[in-house]
Structures are given as C-alpha cells and as structure tokens.
Amino acid sequence: MSPGTVIVGSSIGGVRTAQALRLEGYEGEIVIVGEETELPYDKPPLSKSVLVGTAGEDSIRLLTEEQAEADGIRLLLGHRAVSLDIAENRLKLDGHEPLRYDHLVIATGASPRPSPWGQRKGMHVLRTLDDVRGLRSDLLQGGTLAVIGAGFIGAEAAATARALGLEVTIIDPLPVPMSRIFNPEIGHWFGDLHRDNGVTTMFGLGVESIGGEQGSFDIKLTNGENVQASTVLVGIGVIPNDAWANSSGLLVDNGIVLNEYCRAVDAPNVYAVGDVARWRHQGHGEDIRIEHWTNAVDQAACVAYNITHPDIPRAYMPIEYVWSDQHDWKIQVVGRVGGDVDSVILGHPRVDGRFVALYTADGTTLRGAAIVNWPKALLACRLGMAKGTTVQELRGKLEPQLQPTGSP
C-alpha cells in the first residue's frame, strides 16, 4: 500500500478528515498522528457537561480503536510532530520514526495563550481532557473560582462552576464582555446574565499579578483592588499550533497559510483544517482563520473531497457558525458579527427571554446574526445567509414571533 495520507492532529478536524476520506472512496493508507495518548475526543463539552460531571469521558470519544480498525485508520498516538520536509514528503515525530506521505493534512489545532502571571498548582487553562480533569478536581473542593477572560471558554466555565455551587468572579480588561464578538448593547446583556446567576463581574480591569498559592490566591487588579480565590482559570485566548512547521518551507503566518482549496500555497500535497488553518475565503476576499468546531468539520469534508478529486477541487467558502451554552442561554452565531457595522436587535432577554441581532454593513445585506434562545430565528438566519435574504425581510418574518401569540 502506498504511504497514503498522514493527518497530524487527533481532534475533530483530523478525525473528520480521515472519516470523510473513506466516505469519498479513498483507498490509500490513512494515519492519524496525535500528541496526546488519549483516544480522540470532542472538545466543546469540556467546559460544560464534562466539567460539571453530567457527561463521562467515554461519551465524548470521537473514535474508538475498533472503529478506527473497521475504517482502516491507523492511530499513532502519543507522538508530537517535530518538523516537516516538504521536498521529501517526510514528517518527523518525537519518539517515532519519520513518516512518508502522499498527502499531509495538518490539524494540530490551537493551544491556550500562556498565563503571563506564571503557572502553578491551582492555576488552570482549559483545552484538553487532562486540563478539565485537573480543574474539576479543584472545583469539587469548593471555595471560590476566579476566571480571567470573559470569552466563550471563560464564560462557559464560570457558568459551570456556578452550577457546582462555587462562588465565581470573572475578570476582563474590556469594559463590556463579549464586545469583541458582538456590540456593547448585547455585551451588557451578557454581563447581566452572569450577575443574575450570582457571578461577580469585574470588567474594565486588568490583572497585574497573582500571588499566593492553591486554595489562597491573591489577584491584584489594575485599579489597586485584590480578589481572593481558591482556584484560578486563565482564558485569554488561543494561539495556533504552527510553530513546529516554521522551518518546513511552508508559509506560516498566524496559522498555515492556504489557498481557497485549503491547500498550502507552496506545497500542493499539503492541506490544513481547523484552528491552525488560515485560508483564502473567496467570499470575504481575505485570508481568515476560524476557531470553531463547525468550521473544522466542514473544512475536513472539503479537504477530503479535494484530495480525492484533484482535477475538480472545491473552494471552501463556509457560512460561519458557532454556539455557546451559558447558564440558561443557548447562544448561536451565524456569519460575521460585531465590528463597526450596524445591527438590528429584535427581542429582549428580560422581556421576551430571547433575542436576535442582525448585522449589516450596508443597511440591507445580512452579514451575520447572533441568536439567543430562539430556534426559529436561527433557522431563518441560516437560510437567509445562504439565500441572500435582506435584513428587512428577516425582520418582517421574525417580529411577529415576539407577539404573545407567537411560538418560539
């Protein structure tokens, strides 16, 4: 059998690429290389159901050994990619002989941005199964949790910790949470959501230093105040896992730089998917990198198609989609939201228990939408993005649903 396809990364992007290749009729060898020794697992539940304890580890597995064997997928776990020789089609690994390939798919994802305040026992990040095991163990001891960073991961973990009965404080340098993603009005509603659920919010404040030790951390803020916490979670963003490829000859710039077919611009048999991929989105006219689960899944399918259909490749032009669960809110985002564009907001969380924000750059074209607790609005917005429905048309469809006779 030929060297086939080697996939570097054993999370959702890597696993779905392997499975999609088989669905496309690919008959060559497929090898998934993973740095972790764990069988592949899904990551969105880590900050929610796994952390709170309502889902077990086996329930989030993406691929068992039996499933991999049945699909002819070889799992090579516990080996980190070290370097890449694109001239010789050879991948060098830590603790294993190099692998040759016909095609290489880079799906190494992203890692939490390191804590600038040091890392010691009781201070956590949340990205892997080992991370959630350690954090959950500390949270079950009770006490107080300080979350630094009010993005999706930090906010989800804060909501989960409240469900476990802990006192929680969220700290973020932005005066309005989620304002990088949405806009100030919606961001204020997110702040209200957490405060209504007993979370202490300290926005517009940075962290100068973290002293103390596990069980008794002392967090000094930029306004001179101090926050005491038993456990600290640092969620200040992620960085793509691309450093190992810097010396390969591939173009690496905030991810592996790809063309519209998700193929490396300087190596026609190298592709990338997921958080580490930065590709040319023809619809947006720019290179973008998306850190969403849905993107990794959709991109994997596109790459598998392009590997198996090299003469008729398909450009990857997704409509972005991401979701988050915080307290009793189901937050779903379609397309591109936030930024310096106008928005039309329908509904109110306190009055209607749901809302949607429709974003437009020209007053007519739907650029994106943020939806909370409104399934029919989500469906309308996703269809609207695909069909080119105007903001005015969507507003006409959705506003009647807010009347007392409307249904969710």
C-alpha positions in Angstrom: 0.0 0.0 0.0 1.3 3.5 -0.8 2.2 5.9 2.0 -1.2 7.4 1.6 -2.4 10.3 3.8 -0.9 11.3 7.1 -3.1 13.6 9.3 -1.3 15.5 12.1 -3.8 16.1 14.9 -6.3 13.8 16.5 -9.1 16.1 17.5 -12.3 16.8 15.5 -10.6 18.2 12.3 -8.2 15.3 12.0 -10.7 12.6 12.8 -13.4 14.0 10.5 -10.8 14.3 7.6 -10.0 10.7 7.9 -13.6 9.6 8.0 -14.5 11.9 5.1 -11.7 10.4 3.0 -13.2 7.0 3.4 -16.7 8.3 2.6 -15.2 9.8 -0.6 -13.8 6.3 -1.6 -10.2 6.9 -0.7 -8.4 3.6 -0.7 -4.9 4.6 0.5 -3.5 4.2 3.9 -4.6 6.8 6.5 -2.6 7.6 9.6 -3.8 9.9 12.4 -0.9 11.2 14.5 -1.8 12.6 17.9 0.3 14.3 20.5 -1.9 13.1 23.3 -2.1 9.5 24.3 -5.9 9.8 24.7 -8.2 8.3 22.1 -9.6 11.2 20.0 -12.3 13.1 21.9 -14.6 16.1 21.3 -13.7 19.4 23.0 -16.8 21.6 23.2 -18.2 19.5 26.1 -15.1 20.0 28.2 -16.1 23.4 29.6 -19.7 22.4 30.1 -21.1 18.8 30.6 -17.7 17.1 31.3 -16.7 19.8 33.8 -20.0 19.8 35.6 -20.0 15.9 35.6 -23.1 15.2 33.6 -21.1 13.6 30.8 -18.4 10.9 31.2 -15.2 10.8 29.2 -16.3 7.8 27.1 -19.3 9.8 25.9 -17.1 12.4 24.1 -14.9 10.0 22.2 -14.7 10.7 18.5 -13.2 7.4 17.5 -12.6 4.1 19.3 -9.8 1.6 18.4 -12.5 -0.7 16.9 -14.0 2.0 14.8 -10.6 3.1 13.6 -9.7 -0.5 12.6 -13.0 -1.0 10.8 -12.4 2.1 8.7 -8.8 1.3 8.0 -7.5 4.2 10.0 -4.2 3.8 11.9 -3.9 5.7 15.1 -0.4 6.8 16.1 -1.0 8.5 19.5 1.5 10.0 22.0 3.8 11.4 19.3 4.4 15.1 18.7 5.1 16.4 15.2 8.6 17.9 15.3 9.3 19.1 11.7 8.3 18.6 8.1 10.4 18.0 5.0 8.1 19.0 2.1 10.7 18.2 -0.6 10.9 14.6 0.6 7.3 14.2 1.8 8.5 13.2 5.2 7.1 14.0 8.7 9.4 13.8 11.7 7.9 12.8 15.0 9.1 12.8 18.6 9.7 9.2 19.7 8.9 7.6 16.4 10.5 7.0 13.1 9.6 9.6 10.3 6.5 9.0 8.2 6.4 9.3 4.5 3.2 10.5 2.9 1.5 11.2 -0.5 -0.7 13.8 1.2 -0.4 15.5 4.5 -3.2 17.2 6.4 -2.2 19.5 9.3 -4.9 19.6 12.0 -2.9 20.5 15.0 -5.4 23.0 16.4 -4.6 25.7 18.9 -3.3 26.0 22.4 -4.3 28.3 25.3 -2.3 31.6 25.3 0.2 31.1 28.2 -0.6 32.8 31.5 1.6 36.0 31.9 1.3 35.5 35.7 3.1 32.2 35.8 1.7 28.7 36.1 1.5 26.8 39.3 -0.8 24.3 41.1 -4.3 25.6 41.3 -4.0 27.8 38.2 -5.5 26.3 35.1 -6.2 26.6 31.4 -8.9 24.6 29.7 -8.3 23.0 26.4 -7.6 19.2 26.9 -9.1 16.3 28.8 -6.2 16.5 31.2 -7.0 20.2 31.8 -10.6 19.5 32.7 -9.7 16.7 35.0 -7.4 18.9 37.0 -9.8 21.9 37.0 -12.8 19.7 38.0 -10.8 18.1 40.8 -10.0 21.5 42.3 -13.6 22.8 41.8 -15.0 19.9 43.7 -13.0 21.0 46.7 -15.3 24.1 46.8 -14.2 27.6 47.6 -14.0 30.4 45.1 -13.0 30.5 41.4 -11.5 33.5 39.6 -11.9 33.4 35.8 -9.5 35.7 33.9 -11.0 36.3 30.5 -14.7 36.7 29.6 -14.6 35.0 26.2 -16.7 31.9 25.4 -14.5 29.4 27.3 -14.2 31.6 30.4 -17.9 32.4 30.5 -18.9 28.8 30.0 -16.6 27.6 32.7 -17.9 30.3 35.0 -21.5 29.2 34.4 -20.5 25.6 35.0 -18.7 26.4 38.3 -21.8 28.2 39.5 -23.8 25.1 38.7 -21.3 23.2 41.0 -22.1 25.7 43.8 -18.9 27.7 43.8 -18.5 31.5 44.2 -17.2 32.8 40.9 -15.6 36.1 39.8 -15.0 36.9 36.1 -12.2 39.5 35.4 -11.7 41.0 31.9 -10.0 44.2 30.7 -12.8 45.1 28.4 -15.5 47.3 30.0 -18.2 45.3 28.3 -17.9 41.5 28.0 -18.2 39.8 24.6 -17.8 43.2 22.9 -15.1 41.8 20.6 -17.6 39.4 19.3 -20.9 41.4 19.4 -21.5 45.0 20.3 -21.8 47.0 23.6 -25.6 46.6 24.0 -25.5 42.8 23.7 -22.3 42.7 25.7 -24.1 44.4 28.6 -26.8 41.7 28.4 -24.1 39.0 28.8 -22.9 40.8 31.9 -26.4 40.9 33.3 -26.8 37.2 32.6 -23.8 36.3 34.7 -24.7 38.7 37.5 -28.3 37.4 37.6 -26.8 34.0 38.2 -24.6 35.0 41.1 -21.3 35.6 39.3 -19.3 38.6 40.4 -18.1 40.6 37.4 -15.1 42.9 37.3 -14.9 44.3 33.8 -12.6 47.1 32.5 -9.9 45.8 34.8 -6.6 44.0 34.1 -4.6 41.7 36.3 -1.3 43.0 37.5 -0.1 40.0 39.4 -1.2 36.7 41.0 0.3 35.9 44.4 -0.4 33.2 46.9 -0.9 29.5 46.3 -3.6 26.9 45.6 -6.5 27.5 47.9 -5.4 31.1 48.7 -4.6 33.1 45.6 -4.3 36.9 45.8 -5.1 38.6 42.5 -4.0 42.2 42.2 -6.0 44.3 39.7 -5.0 47.4 37.8 -7.3 49.6 40.0 -5.5 48.5 43.2 -8.2 46.1 44.3 -7.4 42.5 45.2 -9.5 39.4 44.5 -9.1 36.3 46.6 -9.7 32.9 45.0 -9.1 29.2 45.8 -8.7 28.3 42.1 -7.8 30.4 39.0 -8.8 29.7 35.4 -6.9 31.7 32.8 -8.8 32.0 29.5 -7.2 34.8 27.5 -7.4 33.3 24.0 -5.5 30.7 22.0 -2.6 30.6 19.5 -2.4 28.2 16.5 -0.1 25.2 16.9 2.0 26.0 13.9 5.5 26.7 15.4 6.7 23.1 14.6 6.2 23.9 10.9 8.2 27.1 10.9 11.3 25.5 9.4 9.4 23.4 6.9 9.3 25.9 4.0 5.6 26.2 4.4 4.2 29.8 4.7 3.3 30.2 8.3 1.6 33.4 9.5 -0.9 33.1 12.3 -1.6 29.6 11.1 -0.7 27.5 8.0 -1.4 29.8 5.0 -3.6 28.1 2.4 -5.3 28.9 -0.9 -9.0 28.7 -1.4 -8.9 24.9 -1.7 -7.3 24.7 1.8 -4.1 23.6 0.2 -0.7 25.0 1.3 0.3 27.8 -1.1 3.8 26.3 -1.5 3.2 22.6 -1.3 0.4 21.1 -3.4 0.1 17.9 -1.4 -0.2 19.6 2.0 -3.5 20.7 3.4 -4.7 22.1 6.8 -8.0 22.1 8.6 -9.4 23.6 11.8 -8.0 26.2 14.2 -4.5 26.0 12.6 -5.7 26.7 9.0 -5.6 30.2 7.6 -7.1 30.1 4.1 -8.3 32.4 1.4 -12.0 32.8 1.7 -13.2 33.9 -1.8 -16.5 35.2 -0.5 -14.8 37.5 2.0 -11.8 38.3 -0.2 -9.2 37.8 2.6 -7.3 35.1 4.5 -9.1 34.1 7.6 -8.7 31.6 10.5 -11.7 30.4 12.4 -11.6 28.7 15.8 -15.0 27.0 15.7 -15.9 23.3 15.9 -18.3 23.6 12.9 -15.6 25.1 10.7 -13.2 22.2 11.5 -15.9 19.7 10.5 -16.9 21.4 7.3 -13.3 22.1 6.3 -12.4 18.5 6.8 -15.1 17.4 4.4 -13.8 19.9 1.8 -10.2 18.8 2.2 -11.2 15.1 1.8 -13.0 16.0 -1.4 -10.1 17.9 -2.8 -7.6 15.2 -2.1 -9.8 12.6 -3.8 -10.9 15.0 -6.7 -7.6 16.8 -7.5 -8.8 17.8 -11.0 -12.0 19.5 -9.9 -11.2 20.9 -6.4 -13.9 22.8 -4.4 -13.2 26.2 -2.9 -14.0 26.4 0.8 -16.5 29.3 1.4 -18.4 28.4 4.6 -21.0 30.5 6.4 -19.5 30.7 9.9 -21.4 29.1 12.8 -20.6 28.8 16.5 -22.6 28.2 19.6 -22.1 28.6 23.4 -24.1 27.5 26.4 -24.0 29.9 29.4 -26.4 29.4 32.3 -29.9 29.1 30.7 -28.8 30.8 27.4 -28.2 29.0 24.2 -26.1 31.4 22.1 -25.7 30.8 18.4 -23.8 32.9 15.9 -24.2 32.8 12.1 -21.9 34.6 9.7 -19.8 37.6 10.7 -20.9 39.7 13.7 -19.6 42.6 15.6 -17.2 45.2 14.3 -18.0 48.6 13.1 -21.3 47.7 11.4 -25.0 48.4 12.1 -27.2 46.0 13.9 -30.9 45.5 14.2 -32.0 43.9 17.5 -35.3 42.1 17.9 -36.5 41.0 21.3 -35.0 41.5 24.8 -33.8 38.9 27.2 -35.7 40.3 30.2 -39.0 41.0 28.3 -39.1 38.1 25.8 -36.5 35.7 27.1 -34.9 35.6 23.7 -33.4 38.0 21.1 -31.6 38.2 17.8 -29.2 40.8 16.5 -29.0 41.1 12.7 -25.7 42.7 11.5 -25.4 44.6 8.2 -22.6 46.7 6.7 -24.8 48.4 4.1 -28.2 48.5 5.8 -29.7 45.8 3.7 -27.4 42.7 3.2 -27.3 40.3 6.2 -23.7 40.0 7.3 -24.3 37.8 10.3 -26.6 37.2 13.3 -26.4 36.5 17.0 -29.3 34.5 18.3 -30.2 33.6 21.9 -32.9 31.1 22.9 -34.7 31.5 19.6 -34.6 28.3 17.4 -36.8 29.6 14.6 -34.7 32.8 14.3 -31.6 30.6 14.0 -33.2 28.7 11.1 -34.4 31.8 9.4 -30.9 33.5 9.7 -29.0 30.4 8.4 -31.4 30.1 5.4 -31.2 33.9 5.0 -27.4 33.9 4.8 -27.5 31.2 2.2 -30.2 32.7 0.1 -29.3 36.4 0.4 -32.4 37.4 2.4 -32.3 41.1 3.4 -32.3 42.3 6.9 -35.7 44.0 6.3 -37.2 40.7 5.0 -35.9 38.8 8.1 -37.2 41.5 10.4 -40.7 41.1 8.8 -40.6 37.3 9.4 -39.3 37.4 13.0 -41.0 40.4 14.6 -44.5 38.7 14.6 -43.0 35.8 16.6 -42.4 38.2 19.5 -46.1 38.8 19.9 -47.9 36.9 22.6 -49.5 34.6 20.1 -46.1 33.8 18.5 -44.4 30.5 19.2 -40.6 30.1 19.9 
